[in-house]
Amino acid sequence: MQDDEHHHHDVEFDRATRRSILLALGIASVGSVATSAAAAPRLLPGMRLAPTPGIDLINDKPAHALPKPLVATANDILGPFWRAGAPFNTSLVPKGANGRKVAVSGTVRDTDGKPVEGVILDFWNADDAGKYDLENPFQTLMPNEYRYRGLVKSDANGKYSVETIVPGKYRIPPQLPGFESFDGLLRPSHIHLMTSHNGTVPLITQIYFTGDPEIARDPWASKSKSIVGLDKAGDALAARFDIVLLRMG
């Protein structure tokens, strides 16, 4: 019996001694820096109180979280079919056009995640049969001959929206300068996009569509992350394409 009482006193003594040591070290409450620091008679050099009492700074991941920069949207080839002078227009689809209409929309942000206002987004794409408004890449067009080309501008919240169609696929023409090694390659369906804005680095890219079997065989699309799904939106389709631009300097 005496041995049990002696053991009990030893345990209580050990606990009291341990608590005194932990208090001196500022770690009386295991796992909670905030509680231990508040209970300690003084803070040791380098110790700081947690911003909110009771937060476990070791195990609470949000307490450690720092904002991470967004990855800028990757560039793609310009291609030979871009032309300057496209009009501002929220719809690129001419009257009576064939094809499935698609509303492409999204938000333009910088790499800090802040919306960018006033970015000019220049879109162009082929028609439902995979043909551009150009008969060949060297042809000159008058502005009134432009089809499936247009500009839109991001608003104060970085939002944009444009209507076009899901473009048809086409084969790269033979002996196209710079593309000779890809003669006859069937390109996946894609929409071209180029940005212009005083405060951001220009972006030249292409938007592809999920599930297109040509993507895997295409030397550009197969490396792209600009692949979007097509969702039903009434009688039309909808695609979301968010853009991240690099700030100048």
VOSE-208312 format. One line per 3 residues: number of its first residue (from 1); for each residue x, y, z of N, C-alpha, C. Coordinates in Angstrom, 3 decimals. Layout:
BEGIN
NUM = X/Y/Z/X/Y/Z/X/Y/Z  ... .
END
This chain:
BEGIN
1 = 0.837/-1.204/0.000/0.000/0.000/0.000/0.865/1.244/0.000  1.915/1.198/0.861/2.816/2.345/0.916/3.540/2.544/-0.420  3.842/1.402/-1.061/4.506/1.513/-2.370/3.612/2.206/-3.377 .
4 = 2.286/1.897/-3.316/1.350/2.540/-4.250/1.271/4.031/-4.005  1.210/4.428/-2.695/1.135/5.854/-2.374/2.419/6.556/-2.800  3.554/5.900/-2.552/4.845/6.489/-2.949/4.897/6.691/-4.463 .
7 = 4.398/5.668/-5.209/4.385/5.772/-6.668/3.476/6.915/-7.116  2.297/7.060/-6.433/1.360/8.128/-6.784/1.993/9.505/-6.596  2.702/9.668/-5.427/3.355/10.960/-5.174/4.442/11.244/-6.206 .
10 = 5.159/10.168/-6.593/6.203/10.340/-7.597/5.618/10.801/-8.929  4.471/10.216/-9.299/3.820/10.604/-10.551/3.387/12.047/-10.501  2.747/12.443/-9.358/2.303/13.820/-9.219/3.493/14.771/-9.254 .
13 = 4.597/14.382/-8.594/5.799/15.217/-8.591/6.346/15.363/-10.002  6.395/14.225/-10.732/6.906/14.263/-12.104/6.051/15.166/-12.974  4.724/15.079/-12.797/3.825/15.930/-13.586/4.037/17.401/-13.264 .
16 = 4.163/17.700/-11.970/4.363/19.095/-11.555/5.689/19.618/-12.084  6.725/18.768/-11.963/8.047/19.170/-12.454/8.018/19.395/-13.961  7.363/18.459/-14.659/7.286/18.563/-16.115/6.540/19.821/-16.529 .
19 = 5.422/20.110/-15.790/4.662/21.318/-16.118/5.483/22.574/-15.912  6.253/22.607/-14.847/7.105/23.780/-14.583/8.123/23.977/-15.702  8.688/22.848/-16.149/9.679/22.937/-17.224/9.029/23.417/-18.512 .
22 = 7.841/22.852/-18.809/7.145/23.232/-20.041/6.713/24.688/-20.004  6.250/25.143/-18.808/5.879/26.553/-18.674/7.069/27.455/-18.946  8.203/27.066/-18.433/9.410/27.873/-18.639/9.785/27.929/-20.108 .
25 = 9.509/26.812/-20.808/9.836/26.777/-22.231/8.728/27.361/-23.088  7.555/27.624/-22.486/6.451/28.201/-23.247/5.702/27.199/-24.072  5.695/25.921/-23.664/5.001/24.896/-24.449/4.129/24.040/-23.548 .
28 = 3.435/24.696/-22.573/2.629/23.951/-21.614/1.464/23.238/-22.289  0.878/23.833/-23.292/-0.258/23.206/-23.976/0.235/22.637/-25.287  0.477/21.342/-25.327/1.065/20.702/-26.497/0.157/20.857/-27.702 .
31 = 0.711/21.298/-28.831/-0.055/21.423/-30.069/-0.690/22.778/-30.239  -0.681/23.651/-29.254/-1.268/24.977/-29.424/-0.278/26.034/-28.992  0.360/26.646/-29.959/1.355/27.670/-29.673/0.704/28.857/-28.969 .
34 = -0.531/29.191/-29.387/-1.200/30.357/-28.820/-1.446/30.178/-27.332  -2.012/29.032/-26.934/-2.320/28.788/-25.524/-1.053/28.726/-24.692  -0.028/28.057/-25.206/1.211/27.907/-24.446/1.903/29.240/-24.231 .
37 = 1.922/30.068/-25.274/2.592/31.355/-25.158/1.876/32.250/-24.155  0.533/32.183/-24.140/-0.232/33.012/-23.210/-0.018/32.548/-21.769  0.171/31.221/-21.570/0.335/30.682/-20.226/1.752/30.866/-19.705 .
40 = 2.715/31.009/-20.576/4.110/31.127/-20.155/4.340/32.449/-19.450  5.225/32.462/-18.453/5.505/33.715/-17.736/6.134/34.767/-18.634  6.867/34.350/-19.619/7.444/35.308/-20.561/7.710/34.569/-21.877 .
43 = 7.773/35.334/-22.960/8.043/34.738/-24.266/9.543/34.582/-24.454  9.919/33.456/-24.990/11.320/33.257/-25.326/11.650/34.029/-26.588  12.928/34.349/-26.817/13.307/35.067/-28.049/12.822/34.324/-29.290 .
46 = 12.215/35.069/-30.202/11.746/34.479/-31.452/10.326/33.965/-31.395  9.708/33.882/-30.201/8.332/33.388/-30.105/7.353/34.519/-30.374  6.242/34.152/-31.027/5.199/35.135/-31.312/3.839/34.533/-30.965 .
49 = 2.940/35.399/-30.513/1.587/34.944/-30.237/0.861/34.661/-31.549  0.035/33.629/-31.540/-0.793/33.354/-32.707/-1.804/34.475/-32.864  -2.237/34.761/-34.100/-3.176/35.864/-34.323/-4.520/35.653/-33.635 .
52 = -4.951/34.411/-33.480/-6.210/34.110/-32.814/-5.959/33.040/-31.765  -6.321/33.269/-30.499/-6.062/32.271/-29.466/-6.678/30.921/-29.823  -5.917/29.860/-29.594/-6.430/28.524/-29.840/-6.093/27.968/-31.204 .
55 = -5.561/28.782/-32.121/-5.193/28.262/-33.440/-3.927/27.418/-33.306  -3.967/26.244/-33.873/-2.798/25.373/-33.876/-1.970/25.714/-35.115  -0.935/26.491/-34.934/-0.159/26.967/-36.075/0.642/25.860/-36.743 .
58 = 0.832/24.756/-36.047/1.578/23.658/-36.638/0.702/22.860/-37.591  -0.534/22.577/-37.132/-1.397/21.693/-37.912/-2.452/22.419/-38.740  -2.643/23.710/-38.502/-3.687/24.438/-39.217/-3.133/24.971/-40.536 .
61 = -3.415/24.268/-41.634/-2.833/24.625/-42.926/-3.226/26.024/-43.412  -4.497/26.451/-43.243/-4.847/27.808/-43.701/-4.011/28.903/-43.058  -3.554/28.653/-41.826/-2.728/29.661/-41.156/-1.388/29.839/-41.852 .
64 = -0.951/28.808/-42.551/0.323/28.866/-43.264/0.158/29.278/-44.722  -1.083/29.275/-45.202/-1.312/29.475/-46.637/-0.915/30.885/-47.067  -0.194/30.969/-48.162/0.172/32.243/-48.758/-0.423/32.285/-50.162 .
67 = -0.829/33.453/-50.633/-1.376/33.524/-51.989/-0.331/33.121/-53.021  -0.727/32.258/-53.938/0.204/31.800/-54.966/-0.115/32.493/-56.287  0.892/32.919/-57.039/0.618/33.574/-58.313/-0.021/32.606/-59.301 .
70 = -0.922/33.147/-60.137/-1.532/32.342/-61.184/-0.529/32.126/-62.314  -0.695/31.066/-63.042/0.172/30.761/-64.176/-0.387/31.455/-65.409  0.458/32.203/-66.099/0.007/32.925/-67.291/-0.431/31.950/-68.378 .
73 = -1.468/32.315/-69.116/-1.940/31.504/-70.230/-0.828/31.361/-71.257  -0.637/30.134/-71.732/0.485/29.863/-72.633/0.197/30.328/-74.061  1.264/30.710/-74.749/1.150/31.134/-76.146/1.044/29.922/-77.070 .
76 = 0.561/30.188/-78.271/0.440/29.184/-79.316/0.836/29.879/-80.617  0.810/29.144/-81.716/1.195/29.757/-82.993/0.130/30.747/-83.464  0.583/31.793/-84.132/-0.334/32.782/-84.700/-1.078/32.202/-85.895 .
79 = -0.370/31.430/-86.713/-0.984/30.929/-87.947/-0.994/32.001/-89.020  -1.274/31.625/-90.250/-1.184/32.580/-91.369/-2.492/33.312/-91.684  -3.551/33.078/-90.894/-4.857/33.593/-91.294/-5.321/34.820/-90.511 .
82 = -4.489/35.341/-89.602/-4.883/36.554/-88.887/-4.839/37.752/-89.823  -5.761/38.670/-89.639/-5.753/39.935/-90.370/-6.093/41.068/-89.412  -5.416/42.193/-89.561/-5.705/43.373/-88.752/-7.018/43.995/-89.204 .
85 = -7.580/44.828/-88.357/-8.743/45.624/-88.756/-10.086/44.994/-88.499  -10.138/43.926/-87.721/-11.436/43.319/-87.414/-12.276/44.288/-86.592  -13.595/44.279/-86.759/-14.462/45.225/-86.041/-14.754/44.756/-84.614 .
88 = -15.144/45.696/-83.765/-15.660/45.323/-82.448/-17.053/44.745/-82.637  -17.247/43.535/-82.139/-18.526/42.872/-82.324/-18.621/41.716/-81.333  -19.720/41.627/-80.617/-19.877/40.544/-79.649/-20.298/39.236/-80.318 .
91 = -20.660/39.287/-81.597/-20.965/38.064/-82.343/-20.148/38.050/-83.631  -19.459/36.941/-83.861/-18.645/36.796/-85.065/-19.399/36.038/-86.158  -20.643/35.645/-85.877/-21.379/34.754/-86.758/-22.193/35.557/-87.774 .
94 = -21.910/35.386/-89.078/-22.718/36.081/-90.088/-24.115/35.468/-90.191  -25.044/36.231/-90.735/-26.427/35.756/-90.867/-26.478/34.531/-91.774  -27.299/33.571/-91.382/-27.481/32.386/-92.197/-26.342/31.392/-92.145 .
97 = -25.428/31.579/-91.212/-24.255/30.701/-91.145/-24.630/29.318/-90.612  -23.930/28.310/-91.101/-24.095/26.960/-90.579/-23.223/26.771/-89.341  -23.479/25.689/-88.632/-22.623/25.357/-87.489/-23.314/25.553/-86.157 .
100 = -22.710/24.974/-85.138/-23.243/25.081/-83.778/-22.701/26.344/-83.115  -23.583/27.239/-82.721/-23.142/28.460/-82.054/-22.601/28.135/-80.670  -21.571/28.869/-80.300/-20.980/28.702/-78.978/-20.667/30.071/-78.389 .
103 = -21.076/30.278/-77.152/-20.757/31.509/-76.425/-19.491/31.261/-75.614  -18.437/31.962/-75.965/-17.165/31.838/-75.249/-17.062/33.017/-74.284  -16.858/32.721/-73.010/-16.773/33.801/-72.022/-15.760/33.431/-70.949 .
106 = -15.383/34.427/-70.179/-14.428/34.177/-69.112/-13.999/35.469/-68.454  -12.946/35.378/-67.671/-12.398/36.527/-66.945/-10.923/36.677/-67.282  -10.513/37.916/-67.502/-9.103/38.219/-67.758/-8.491/38.719/-66.448 .
109 = -7.458/38.025/-65.987/-6.773/38.403/-64.749/-5.273/38.524/-64.996  -4.600/39.200/-64.067/-3.138/39.174/-64.094/-2.659/38.026/-63.211  -1.361/37.834/-63.107/-0.841/36.689/-62.357/-1.040/36.834/-60.846 .
112 = -1.446/38.016/-60.376/-1.807/38.199/-58.971/-3.281/37.896/-58.729  -4.000/37.551/-59.804/-5.407/37.230/-59.669/-6.333/38.432/-59.761  -5.783/39.609/-60.080/-6.613/40.813/-60.168/-7.207/40.944/-61.576 .
115 = -8.503/41.274/-61.679/-9.117/41.464/-63.002/-8.427/42.579/-63.784  -8.352/42.402/-65.076/-7.723/43.408/-65.942/-8.798/43.978/-66.866  -9.020/45.256/-66.743/-10.028/45.937/-67.549/-9.419/46.467/-68.844 .
118 = -10.223/46.527/-69.898/-9.816/47.185/-71.131/-8.887/46.388/-72.014  -8.804/45.079/-71.804/-7.986/44.237/-72.694/-8.784/43.981/-73.969  -8.179/44.268/-75.121/-8.826/43.980/-76.405/-8.526/42.540/-76.782 .
121 = -9.589/41.767/-76.977/-9.471/40.357/-77.328/-9.866/40.197/-78.790  -8.921/39.757/-79.593/-9.101/39.620/-81.042/-9.305/38.132/-81.354  -10.535/37.784/-81.754/-10.872/36.388/-82.058/-11.014/36.185/-83.557 .
124 = -10.596/35.018/-84.053/-10.879/34.626/-85.433/-10.863/33.112/-85.539  -11.692/32.584/-86.415/-11.767/31.124/-86.582/-12.338/30.763/-87.947  -12.209/29.483/-88.291/-12.743/28.970/-89.553/-14.259/28.780/-89.433 .
127 = -14.911/28.574/-90.566/-16.349/28.316/-90.547/-16.624/26.838/-90.257  -17.874/26.456/-90.396/-18.273/25.084/-90.067/-17.589/24.044/-90.956  -17.194/24.463/-92.147/-16.537/23.545/-93.086/-15.017/23.593/-92.976 .
130 = -14.502/24.359/-92.018/-13.059/24.452/-91.840/-12.399/25.457/-92.770  -13.172/26.383/-93.323/-12.624/27.390/-94.230/-12.648/28.769/-93.574  -11.551/29.513/-93.767/-11.523/30.896/-93.316/-12.156/31.785/-94.385 .
133 = -12.315/33.051/-94.061/-12.843/33.980/-95.056/-11.805/34.282/-96.138  -10.606/33.736/-95.991/-9.552/33.867/-96.992/-9.519/32.623/-97.877  -9.388/32.804/-99.152/-9.215/31.665/-100.055/-7.819/31.064/-99.902 .
136 = -6.859/31.927/-99.589/-5.494/31.475/-99.326/-4.848/32.434/-98.330  -3.779/32.011/-97.664/-3.178/32.834/-96.607/-2.587/34.154/-97.080  -2.414/34.335/-98.405/-1.767/35.548/-98.925/-2.779/36.561/-99.452 .
139 = -4.048/36.226/-99.368/-5.107/37.084/-99.903/-5.323/38.309/-99.019  -5.643/39.424/-99.658/-6.010/40.637/-98.930/-7.530/40.718/-98.850  -8.035/41.053/-97.668/-9.479/41.172/-97.476/-9.862/42.612/-97.193 .
142 = -11.028/43.012/-97.665/-11.619/44.279/-97.257/-12.376/44.031/-95.954  -12.453/45.028/-95.076/-13.141/44.829/-93.789/-14.570/44.294/-93.923  -15.279/44.684/-94.992/-16.659/44.200/-95.142/-16.712/42.740/-95.586 .
145 = -15.554/42.159/-95.875/-15.488/40.747/-96.248/-15.119/39.850/-95.058  -14.851/40.458/-93.907/-14.456/39.678/-92.737/-15.624/38.820/-92.250  -15.326/37.553/-91.991/-16.297/36.640/-91.413/-15.606/35.861/-90.293 .
148 = -16.311/35.679/-89.210/-15.771/34.980/-88.037/-14.507/35.663/-87.505  -14.535/36.997/-87.526/-13.464/37.800/-86.934/-14.105/38.923/-86.139  -13.526/39.250/-84.996/-14.065/40.363/-84.233/-13.307/40.623/-82.953 .
151 = -13.511/41.822/-82.425/-12.862/42.262/-81.197/-13.900/42.470/-80.104  -13.544/42.089/-78.882/-14.329/42.449/-77.706/-13.356/42.978/-76.659  -13.897/43.645/-75.634/-13.035/44.258/-74.621/-13.488/43.796/-73.239 .
154 = -12.517/43.503/-72.363/-12.849/43.089/-71.000/-13.388/44.274/-70.210  -14.394/44.010/-69.349/-15.016/45.097/-68.599/-14.269/45.359/-67.285  -14.885/46.163/-66.412/-14.224/46.564/-65.164/-13.915/45.379/-64.258 .
157 = -14.652/44.287/-64.429/-14.413/43.076/-63.635/-13.581/42.043/-64.394  -13.024/42.450/-65.542/-12.224/41.543/-66.349/-13.043/40.571/-67.180  -14.375/40.736/-67.190/-15.245/39.791/-67.897/-15.294/40.101/-69.395 .
160 = -15.471/39.039/-70.181/-15.682/39.196/-71.613/-16.622/38.102/-72.094  -17.224/38.306/-73.253/-18.070/37.283/-73.859/-18.140/37.536/-75.358  -18.090/36.457/-76.128/-18.168/36.573/-77.581/-18.887/35.339/-78.122 .
163 = -19.664/35.538/-79.187/-20.368/34.419/-79.813/-19.718/34.073/-81.145  -19.478/32.788/-81.347/-18.986/32.313/-82.638/-19.593/30.928/-82.879  -18.970/30.116/-83.716/-19.408/28.740/-83.905/-18.265/27.796/-83.549 .
166 = -18.592/26.535/-83.359/-17.542/25.535/-83.211/-16.935/25.345/-84.603  -15.668/25.750/-84.794/-15.083/25.728/-86.144/-14.895/24.307/-86.670  -14.988/24.187/-87.985/-14.676/22.911/-88.622/-13.177/22.681/-88.659 .
169 = -12.785/21.440/-88.897/-11.368/21.090/-88.989/-10.894/21.258/-90.427  -9.604/21.487/-90.594/-9.050/21.654/-91.941/-7.641/21.078/-91.996  -7.205/20.787/-93.190/-5.836/20.290/-93.389/-4.929/21.453/-93.759 .
172 = -3.706/21.426/-93.246/-2.742/22.480/-93.560/-2.437/22.428/-95.058  -2.582/23.564/-95.754/-2.356/23.580/-97.210/-0.937/23.169/-97.580  -0.746/22.588/-98.733/0.603/22.177/-99.161/1.520/23.371/-99.375 .
175 = 2.775/23.191/-99.017/3.831/24.191/-99.212/3.514/25.540/-98.556  2.808/25.512/-97.439/2.539/26.735/-96.690/3.842/27.168/-96.016  4.334/28.391/-96.297/5.624/28.824/-95.753/5.701/28.672/-94.235 .
178 = 6.728/27.985/-93.782/6.921/27.749/-92.361/6.230/26.502/-91.844  5.347/25.924/-92.657/4.588/24.752/-92.226/4.740/23.596/-93.225  5.796/23.652/-94.056/5.963/22.646/-95.116/6.008/21.213/-94.567 .
181 = 6.591/21.055/-93.394/6.714/19.700/-92.849/5.394/19.156/-92.319  4.351/20.017/-92.302/3.051/19.579/-91.793/1.988/19.530/-92.901  2.428/19.458/-94.132/1.483/19.407/-95.265/0.415/18.332/-95.026 .
184 = -0.838/18.739/-95.170/-1.930/17.783/-95.084/-2.354/17.402/-93.677  -1.692/17.936/-92.648/-2.062/17.607/-91.270/-3.461/18.126/-90.963  -4.323/17.260/-90.433/-5.678/17.671/-90.041/-5.619/18.304/-88.658 .
187 = -5.903/19.588/-88.613/-5.849/20.325/-87.351/-7.141/20.139/-86.567  -7.048/20.073/-85.233/-8.268/20.004/-84.422/-9.053/21.303/-84.522  -10.313/21.245/-84.183/-11.142/22.451/-84.134/-10.522/23.440/-83.152 .
190 = -10.425/24.709/-83.537/-9.795/25.697/-82.659/-10.249/27.109/-82.988  -10.188/27.952/-81.969/-10.479/29.385/-82.100/-9.204/30.135/-81.762  -8.815/31.039/-82.632/-7.622/31.853/-82.398/-7.956/33.050/-81.504 .
193 = -6.964/33.480/-80.745/-7.132/34.636/-79.868/-5.810/35.366/-79.721  -5.877/36.702/-79.827/-4.713/37.546/-79.572/-5.178/38.720/-78.712  -4.382/39.090/-77.712/-4.762/40.197/-76.831/-3.907/41.431/-77.097 .
196 = -4.466/42.570/-76.731/-3.762/43.847/-76.839/-4.168/44.714/-75.650  -3.158/45.258/-74.950/-3.446/46.064/-73.755/-2.148/46.745/-73.340  -2.250/48.015/-72.965/-1.047/48.780/-72.647/-0.267/48.227/-71.457 .
199 = -0.972/47.627/-70.479/-0.295/47.219/-69.256/0.096/45.765/-69.163  -0.222/44.962/-70.205/0.090/43.534/-70.120/0.816/43.053/-71.373  1.536/41.949/-71.207/2.262/41.350/-72.330/1.254/40.704/-73.287 .
202 = 1.353/40.955/-74.590/0.396/40.371/-75.541/0.398/38.843/-75.482  -0.779/38.287/-75.655/-0.953/36.837/-75.688/-1.435/36.427/-77.076  -0.814/35.408/-77.647/-1.288/34.803/-78.898/-1.512/33.326/-78.592 .
205 = -2.756/32.869/-78.716/-3.026/31.490/-78.353/-4.177/30.929/-79.180  -4.519/29.672/-78.915/-5.647/29.015/-79.564/-6.434/28.253/-78.513  -7.746/28.207/-78.695/-8.636/27.490/-77.778/-9.088/26.212/-78.465 .
208 = -8.882/25.076/-77.791/-9.284/23.775/-78.321/-10.429/23.216/-77.481  -10.988/22.089/-77.921/-12.169/21.549/-77.259/-11.946/20.120/-76.768  -12.385/19.878/-75.547/-12.228/18.576/-74.913/-12.824/17.456/-75.774 .
211 = -12.092/16.367/-75.870/-12.594/15.207/-76.586/-12.274/15.163/-78.055  -11.619/16.178/-78.583/-11.274/16.201/-80.008/-10.124/15.219/-80.260  -10.327/14.182/-81.066/-9.274/13.164/-81.264/-8.039/13.687/-81.985 .
214 = -8.181/14.814/-82.713/-7.024/15.364/-83.427/-6.021/16.045/-82.492  -6.440/16.364/-81.263/-5.548/17.077/-80.343/-4.274/16.277/-80.079  -4.415/14.986/-79.863/-3.254/14.146/-79.523/-2.252/14.069/-80.658 .
217 = -2.717/14.235/-81.907/-1.828/14.123/-83.065/-1.306/15.474/-83.540  -1.779/16.543/-82.933/-1.416/17.891/-83.375/-0.179/18.370/-82.612  0.845/18.863/-83.309/2.091/19.253/-82.614/1.920/20.440/-81.676 .
220 = 0.860/21.235/-81.859/0.639/22.408/-81.003/-0.431/22.125/-79.952  -1.561/21.608/-80.370/-2.652/21.346/-79.428/-2.266/20.316/-78.380  -1.428/19.341/-78.774/-1.052/18.278/-77.839/-0.244/18.809/-76.661 .
223 = 0.341/20.004/-76.806/1.121/20.615/-75.734/0.337/21.703/-75.003  -0.889/21.945/-75.436/-1.663/23.072/-74.920/-2.470/22.696/-73.685  -2.642/23.675/-72.799/-3.556/23.536/-71.666/-4.835/24.341/-71.902 .
226 = -4.931/24.980/-73.055/-6.104/25.795/-73.378/-7.157/24.934/-74.070  -7.622/23.929/-73.346/-8.618/22.991/-73.862/-9.850/23.105/-72.984  -10.994/23.461/-73.578/-12.199/23.741/-72.797/-13.315/22.769/-73.153 .
229 = -14.200/22.563/-72.222/-15.377/21.742/-72.462/-16.479/22.554/-73.103  -17.394/21.867/-73.767/-18.555/22.498/-74.379/-19.797/22.098/-73.591  -20.488/23.080/-73.045/-21.692/22.821/-72.263/-22.917/23.305/-73.024 .
232 = -24.037/22.644/-72.816/-25.275/23.059/-73.462/-25.805/24.320/-72.795  -26.217/25.272/-73.617/-26.799/26.514/-73.120/-28.011/26.830/-73.993  -29.129/26.178/-73.686/-30.309/26.326/-74.535/-30.084/25.646/-75.867 .
235 = -30.322/26.381/-76.956/-30.109/25.831/-78.294/-28.647/25.923/-78.724  -27.855/26.641/-77.949/-26.445/26.846/-78.309/-25.545/26.086/-77.338  -24.265/26.361/-77.434/-23.266/25.788/-76.541/-22.555/26.910/-75.794 .
238 = -21.904/26.556/-74.728/-21.147/27.546/-73.954/-19.791/26.959/-73.586  -18.769/27.811/-73.618/-17.417/27.407/-73.240/-16.812/28.503/-72.379  -16.192/28.108/-71.289/-15.543/29.084/-70.408/-14.035/29.020/-70.622 .
241 = -13.454/30.192/-70.915/-12.009/30.267/-71.100/-11.489/31.473/-70.331  -10.914/31.219/-69.166/-10.324/32.285/-68.356/-8.888/32.526/-68.814  -8.482/33.780/-68.771/-7.190/34.195/-69.327/-6.360/34.830/-68.220 .
244 = -5.087/34.466/-68.146/-4.154/35.087/-67.192/-3.031/35.732/-67.977  -2.864/37.038/-67.783/-1.863/37.801/-68.526/-0.740/38.273/-67.593  0.447/38.415/-68.166/1.585/38.963/-67.442/1.554/40.483/-67.511 .
247 = 1.777/41.125/-66.388/1.888/42.587/-66.365/3.222/43.008/-66.993  3.206/44.157/-67.638/4.446/44.713/-68.187/5.402/45.056/-67.050  6.661/44.693/-67.217/7.672/45.074/-66.238/7.611/44.253/-64.975 .
END
